[in-house]
């Protein structure tokens, strides 16, 4: 996005300034794209071109790659991180990706973080990039996985996971304030300061400096005096360079000294593990299998340890699982996390299906409303996700989708991209090349070189706890408030007149699946959800007289026309498992700690002093957790596993920092310490 001549400033419409000075906005902007006769794309918001069709790629190479001394700067590195303000059409990213591919001395991994407040629709992106046929093979890959416009971080993986594009949709100040990364090079490529001053304000450039490593490079097409002076005041040594074409000058800069930035030291990131570290993952459910796949992709050496000796033998082994987003009206922590996790899961599942085509049983889930009031609430929730993800449907439309009537229901929400999956097959796909050892870990012992998993004899550099409700037993010193919940699902025989799609109604009903033994075709009906106090009491696995009846009653109360199909019929089986839940309905991922150490380090936290006055969090080296997934493990585990991988190798977090802090295992300890003693 190069500068033009118009000097009219344009600010964010409908924006507000938060208490911390960060510019906020409720929705993503429409770029109001205009195409000139020569196919030059122009932003109608800023009245400026994204690039020139005549030499736009050469200009980007000159300004950004040459300005940051690339590819030389990444050569011989294990990881290299570039961040960009203004993704636009993705031209800079594609040129960088191509340069990385063409360089035999390239870094092992390339992370490219880019902020965009006005994301282009997929068809416009494709049209814009058609101007550069040499980039067509890479552009096709980008367009194929282009995410829906939803605020937050979207991670797209290329080159077998060695190139990671972190698209952060949202206002630049907010996006950078919520970014956790150590950046080696910056491409400052927002529209010209005269047209888009918000992109260049001092708060944004201060975030640029605070996210940079010492010696970080920076390049920009603008040589505007205020930008140069602000960068110099933040510790950059700025030089003017020859511009490209009609542009007389551009700039390159090097950071001489980085700025301290750790407002919440209790949530600090752990030191990265060494390359190739052996990581033992305790638990081979969806959490453990997702973690293993993410760590393997990052060149670690994961090993799964499970007492059953097989993957997916707990709650992750049901015959069918439903993947649909959890919606909230306020678009707060829960709504943002579960929305982003759902969209990420769809991308991961699409990639897995390329080599494991039997993972998906059916597509589309109908959430049934019981009343006009509930239907109104559902309709209000639909706009919290991108268009087409959640679609309100009336009774007639619901009937057409399900193939049967849904009684007196006024309709509901249709999720066309939601999935009914085979959970065990997904776990097997994720862990196909990961060693699995049968064994029950009785305790963890710290050794001079790492960890010993007592009861198995396994030694590892680091350990990930993914053992569901058994997590607190393995690290009692962290005092994790994980609870066990007993869940029962019923296997109902296939009979005529059942819905063609999965239904959600407080419980759920799957599409037809293959049964076990002599069951034949069946439906999965679930699920009960009961607190189980004593994790050592194995009677949870015993069938109860009312298990199946409770699920049938729930179905009958919500969708009686479906429940009536099983009048006089008994279930053909069932399954019971324990799920791990937590009080605030968020899962957890992150490093572990001794709660006594935190109580000592942060005993005065209730006084309300700034976080900068406290020490960095004391952590247990090489010990992590991924758990408390509840009933949404297959929706959340993939994104949590990417966050775990980033914590282990020091790469950019795929989550906004406020979401990471809401997922951190230490969040309950900090909340308790913030409360004033009585």
N, C-alpha and C positions, 0 to 999 in steps of 0.2 A: 504494500500500500504506500505509494509514493505521494509526496506533497504536490498540491496544485497551487493555483494563484489566488483563489478566493480566500479572503481573510475573515469571513463571517464566522464567529464562534458558534458552535452547537453544543448544548449541554444535554444531559440525560433528561428525558421527559418523564415526569412522574417520580423523580428521584427524591430521596430523603437522606439526611445526614444522621447517622447513628451517634450515640453518645461518645464513641471513641473516635469520631471524626471520619469514619469510613462511609463513603457514599454507598447507599443501598438502593435497590430497586426491586419491586415485587415480581416483575416479569422480564423475560428476555426481549430485546428490541427486534423490531422488524427492519432489516437493512434497506427496505424499499428500493430494491435493485432495479437499475435502468441499464439497458444495453445500447451502446452507440452503434452506428452503422458498421463500424469495423470490428464489432463484437467485443469492444472494451467494456468490462463491467464497471459500473459506477454506483456508489452508494448514494441513494436519494436522501439519506439522513444527513450526510456530511458533504454532499456534492463534490465528491472526490473519487478518483479512479482507484481501483484495487491494484492494478498494474497496467503497464503499457503493453499492448499486443505486439508492439515493435521493439523487441529487445528487453522485455520485462524480466525474462529469466537471467539474461546476462547482467542486468542491473542488480538483481538480487544477489547473484554470486559476488559481484564486485563489492557491494555495500556490506553484506552480512557474512558470507563465508570468508572472503578475503579480509574483511575488517576484524574478524575474530581469529585470524590466522588458522583457518581450517582448510584442509584436514590435519595439518601438522599438530595442532593442539591436542587432538584426541589420540594421536598415535602412541601405541604402547600402553594405553590406559586400560584398566579393567572396566571402569564405568566412566561415562562422560554425560553430563547433563547440560542441555541447552534450554533456556526459557525465552519465551517470546511474548510480547504484548501485541495482540492483534493477529489472530490466525488468518482471517480473511478467506482467501481461496485455498490456502494450504500450499501455495507455491514455494515459500521458503522451506517448509517442512519437506516437500518432495525433493527439492534440490539438495537439501542436507542429507536425506536418506540415500539418494543416488550417489552422492559423494562418499558417503560411508560405505556403501556396497562396493564402490569402485576402488577403495583404498585397501590394499592387502595388509597394511599396518594399522588398520582401524582398531578402535577400542572394542572390547568384547561385548559391551552393552552400550546402547545409546538411548537415553531418556530425553524426550523432547516435550517440554511443558509449554502449552500455549493457551492464552486467555482470549476469549472472544465473547463480547456482549451482544453481538448481532449475528448469530450463526446463519449461514446460508442454507436454504433448502437443498436437499440432495440433488434435485435436477439442475438447479442453478450452479452448484459446485461442479457437476459433471460438465456442464456447458462451458464454464469458465476455464476449466483445465484442458479442454479440448484444443485450446490455443497452443499447447505445448506437446506435440506428438512424441517427442523424445522421452517424455515422462509418462506416457500413456499406460505402460504396464503397472507402474506404481500408483498412478492416479486411479486406475480401476480397482485396485485393492483398497484404497482409501474410501472411495465412493461406496464400495460394497458393504462396509461396516460403519458408515457415517451414522452417528447417533442421533436420536430424536432430540429436539430442543428442550432440554430439561436442565434447570440450573444445577451446577455442581460439577464434580470431576467425572469424566468418562475416560477409561483407559482402553486404548486400542492397541493390539499387539500385531507385529509384523516380523518377518524374518525369523520365524520359529521362536518368537518371544524375545529376540535380542534387540529389537527396536520397539520401544514403547512410546506411544503418543498419548500424552496426558492432556486431553482437551478439558479446559475449565471454562464452562459456559457461565457468564455472569459479568457484572461490573468489575472493572480491572482492580480497583482499590480493594474491594471485598475479596475478590479471588486471590490476590497476592497476600492479603492479610491472613487468609486461611490456608496458605500453602506451606507445607513442610518439605523443604528441599535444600540441598546445597548445590548451588548453580555454578557451573564452570564458564558459561558464556551466555550473553544476552543479545537477542535481536529486538531492539525497540522499534516497532513497526506499526504503531497506531497511525491513524490519519494525522495530517499535519497539525502542529500545536495551534495554529491559527484557526483551525476548523474543529478540532476535537481537544480542547484544552484540558478536559478532565483526565485524559489519558496521560498527560505530562505533568500533572500537579505534583507538588513536592512530596505528599504522602505516598504517592505511587513510587516515585524514584527512591524514597527512603526504604520502601519494601524491597526494591531491587537491590539496594546496597546490603540490607540486612540478610537477604537470602543468598548472598554471594560468598564464595570461598575467597580467601586471600589470593590475589593474582587473577581473579576472574576477568574475562574479557567482555567487552560490550561494543556493539556497533549500532549505528542508526543512520537513516537517510537524512535526518534533520541536523543542521548545525546551528540551530537557533540559540542565541546568546543565553536566554534564561535556562534552557535545558543544560547547556554546557556548564554554566555557573553552579547550578544545583548539583549536578554530578560531581563537580570538583569539590564542593563543600561537603560531600558525603564520602570523600576519600578516593575518588577516581582521578587518575591522570588522563586528561582528555587531549586528543590530538585531532586536528582537522586533516582530512584526506581529500584527495581529488574526487569530485563527484562523478556521476555517470550521465552521459548525454547532456541535456540542457541544465541539469542540476550541477551547480558550480562546486559545492562542497558537501561532504558527509563527515561523520566523526567515527573514531575508534577510541576506546578507553580501556584502561587496566585499573583494577581496584588495588590500591596500595595497602589498605588495612580494612578488614571486615568489621562490621558493627555488631556488638553483642545483641542477641535477641532470644530471650527465653522468659516470656512473661509468666509462664506456669511451669516452674522447674520440676514440680512433682510429676509432670507428664512428659519429661524429657525423653528423647529417644535413646535406646541403648547403643553402645558401641557396636559397629558392624562386625559380623563374624568373618573369619578368614575365608578366602576363596576355597571351595571344595570341602568345607567343614562337614563332618558327619553329624547329622541331626536325627535323633531318635524321636519319633512321634508316637505317643502312647494313645491308642485308640484308632480304630480303622473304620469309623463311620464316615459320614459325608464330611465332617470337619477335618478329620485326620487325612482322608484321601485327598481332599482339596489342598490341604497344607502341603502334603507330599508332592503333588503335581506342581504347585507353584514354586516350591524350593528346588525341585529337580530342574525346572526350566531356568532357574537362576544359577545353575552349575554347583549347587550344593549336593551332598550325598545323603539323601533321606532314607530312613528305614522305618517301616511301620511295625509297631509292637501291639499285639492284641491278644487278649486271653482266649478268644474263640479261635484264633488262628486263621480267620477268614475276614474279608471285608464285609461291611454292611450286615452284621449279625444282630445289631441292636435296633434302635428306632429307625435306622437307615435301611432296614431290610424289608420294609413293607412291599407288597406286590405293586402298589401304585402310590404315587405322590403327586400332589397338585402344586403347581407354581403359579401363583398370582400375587399381585402387589398388595401390601397393606396400605390403606389410604387414611390420611388425616386431613381435616379441613384447614388447620392452621399452617401447614407446610413447615412445621418446626422440625426438631431433630428427628423424630420418628418418621415423619412423612418424607423428608429428604433422604434419609438413609435407606428406607425400604424401597422408595422409588428408584434410586440409583442402583441399589443392589439387584432389583428385578431386571432393569435394563441391562446391567452387566451380565446377569445370569443368562439372559436370552442370547447375548453375543457368544458366551462361552459354550452354551448348548449347541448353537449353530455350528461352531467349530468342531465340537466333539462328534456331531452327527456325520461329519464328512468321512470319518473312519469307523464310527459305531452307529450304523443307521437304525438300530432297533431300540434306541433309548427312549423315544417318544411314542406314547400310546395314542394320544389324541391332542388336538389343538383347539383352543377355545374353552372358556369356562364361563358359565352363567351363574351369577350371584343373584339369588331369588329374594325379592322383597315380600314381606308378609303383609304390609299395609301401605296405604297411600303416604302416610307419614314417613315410613322407612324408605319408600321409593323416592320421596323428595330429598331425603338425606343422601341417598345414593347418587341422585342426579347432581347434587351440589358437590359431591366428592370428585366426579368425573373430570372437571377442568383442572384439578390439581396435578394431573399427569398430562403429557403431551397428547394432542388430538389423536384419536383412534386407539389409544391404549385401553381406555375404559369408556364404553359407549352405553348411555342410558337407552333401554328398550322398553316399549310398552308390552302389554299382555299378548297382543297379536304377534309382535316381533319375537317375543320370548318363545311363544308356541312354535313359530317357524324355525327358530334356532335349535330348540330342544327336540322337536319332532313330536312333542306331546304338549298338552295344556299344563299349566302350573296352577291349577285350581283357581282360587279367587285372587291370586297375586296380581297386582297391577303391573308387574313386569320386574325389572331389575337392572343390573349392570352386566354388560357383555364384555368380556376380555378376550378379544380375538387372538391375541398372541400368547395368552397364557397356555401352559402346558400340563398335560398329564404324563408323567414319566415313570420309568421303571427304576426305582431308586438303587436297587442292587446293581443293575447294569451300569448306572452312572458311576457308582463307586468302583466297579471293576475297570471301567474305561479310564478313570483318573489314575488308578494304581497299577496299570498293566505292566509297567517297567520298574516298579518299586519293590524292593525286597520286603517280605512280610515274615515276621517271626512270631510264633505262638508263645505266649508267656504272660504271667500275671505279675506286674510290677508291685512289689510290696512297699518299697521306699526308694528315695533318691539320695544317693551319697555324692557329695562333692569330692572330686579327686584333684590331684595336682594338674592333670591335663584336661579335665572336663567333668563328666558325670558317669556314675555307675548306676545302672538300673537294677536294684537288688531284686532277686527272685528270677532274674533272667541271665545275669552275667554279661549283659550288653554294656559296652562303654561307648560314649559319644561325646563330641565337643559341646553339643547343646541339646536341649530337650524341649519338645512342645507337648504340652498337656492338652489332649483332645479326647478326654475320657468321659465326656458327658456328665452324668450325675455323680460320678466317682472323683471328680476334680478335687474337691476339698480334702480328700484322703491323701492325695499325692503331694500337696503343698499346704499343710495345715497352718504354717506360719503366715500365709497371706490372708487367712481368714476370709476366703471367698464366700459370699452369701448365695451359693448355688443350691437350688432346691430340686428334689426329684419329684416328678409327676408321672403317675401310672396312666397309660393310655391303652385303650382296647379298640380294635377295629374288627368289624364283622364281615365275613365273606358271604354274600347273598347270591343265590343261584340266578343265573340269567333266565329271564322270563319275557314273554312278549310284552310290548308296550312301554318299555323303559326309555328314558331320554337318550338322544343320540350324542349328547355332550356331557361333560362333567358338570355337576351342580354344586354350588356352595350356598349354605343356608344357616350358618352357625356350626353345623357339621358339614360333611361333604359326601358326595356320591360319585364314584369314579365311572369312566366309560367301561365297557366290557373288557376284561382281562382274562388271561389264561389262569385257571386254577391250579392248585397243587394236588397231587394224588388223583383221586377219582372225582374231584370237584368240577372238572370241565370249565366252561366259560362262567364267569361270575362277575359280580360288582363288589367293590370295596366300599363299605359304609362306615364312617367314623365321625369323630372319635371321641371316646370318653376322656376326661382329663381330671385326675384326682391327685391331690397332694399325697406323697408317700414320705412319711417322717423318717423312718429307720431304713437307711440304705442297706444295712446288713441283714434285714429281714427279707428273705427271698420269696416269701409267700405272695409277693406282688405278681409272680408269674402264674399263679393259679387262677383258673377261670372262675368268675362269679356268676351267680344265677341271673343277675340283672344286667350284665355287661351288654349283651346284644339288645335287650329290650329297651335300654335307655337310648341307644342310637336310633332304633326304629321309632320310638316315641318322638324323638326330636325331628326326624324326617316327617312323621305323620303330622306334627304340629305346623310344619312349614310348607311341606309339599305333599298333602294327603293323597293326591291323585297318583303319585309315584309309590307311596307307602302301601296303598291299597293293592298294588300288583303282587305284593308278597303276603296277601291275606291267607292265613293257614299254612304258610311255608316257613320252614325253619332255616337258620343260617347253615351253610355247608362248611363252616369253619370260622376261625378267627385268629387273631394274633395280639399279643400283649408285649409292651416294652416300656421302658422308663425314659422320660425326656428330662433334660436339664433346663431349668428355667431360672429366672432371676427377677427381682421385684420390679424393676423399672422397664421390663419387657424389651430390653436391648441385649444383644449378645455381647461377648467380650473378646477382645484380642489385644495382646500386648505383652510387655515384660512383667515378670513377677518380682515380688518384694517381700520383706518381712514387715508385717504391720507394726511391730514394736519399733522398728527403725524409723518408720514414718511418723509414729506418734512422738518420737523424740525429736526428729528434725523439724516437724511442723506443729509442735504443741501450741504455738502462739497464733496459729492461723486464724483463729476466731476473732483476733483483733482487727483484721481487715487490712493489714499492710500489703503493699505491693509485693508481687511474687518475686521481684528482683532482689528483695532483701533476704531471701531464703536460699539454702544450699540446693545443689542439684540432687535429685532423688537418689537415695541409696537403693540399688537394684541387686537382685540375685543374678550374677553373671550367667548368661547362657541358658536361662530358663524362661519360657514363654507359655502363654495359654491361648487357646482358640476354643471357645465353648459357650455354654448357656444358649444354645441355638433354639431351644423350645421346639415349637412345631413348624418353624420356618427355616430349618437348616438348609434345605436345598435352594432356597431363595437367597440366603445370605452368605453361605460358606465360601463361594467363589470369590466374592469381593473381600471378605475377611482374610482369605488366604493370600490374596495379593498384598494386603496391608502387612501381613506377617512377613512375606517375602521382602518387602521394602524395609521393614525394621531389621531384618537379618543382614541385608546387603548394603544398607545406607542409601538406597535410591529414593526418589520422591514418593511420598505417601500418596496412594490413590484415593485419599479421603480428605475433605476439609478438616482443619485442625479441630474445629468444634465438634465434628462428628467423631473424630478419633478420640477426643477426650470423653465423649459420651459412651464410647465402647471400651475405654481403658479399664483394666481390672482393678486399678486403684481408685476408681471414682467414688466408691462407697466409703473408703477410708478418708478421702479428702472431704466428702460431704459431712462426715461425722466430726472431723477436726474443725470444720468451719462453724459448727454450731457452738454457741456460747455455753460453757459449763454451767450447770444449775447449782 
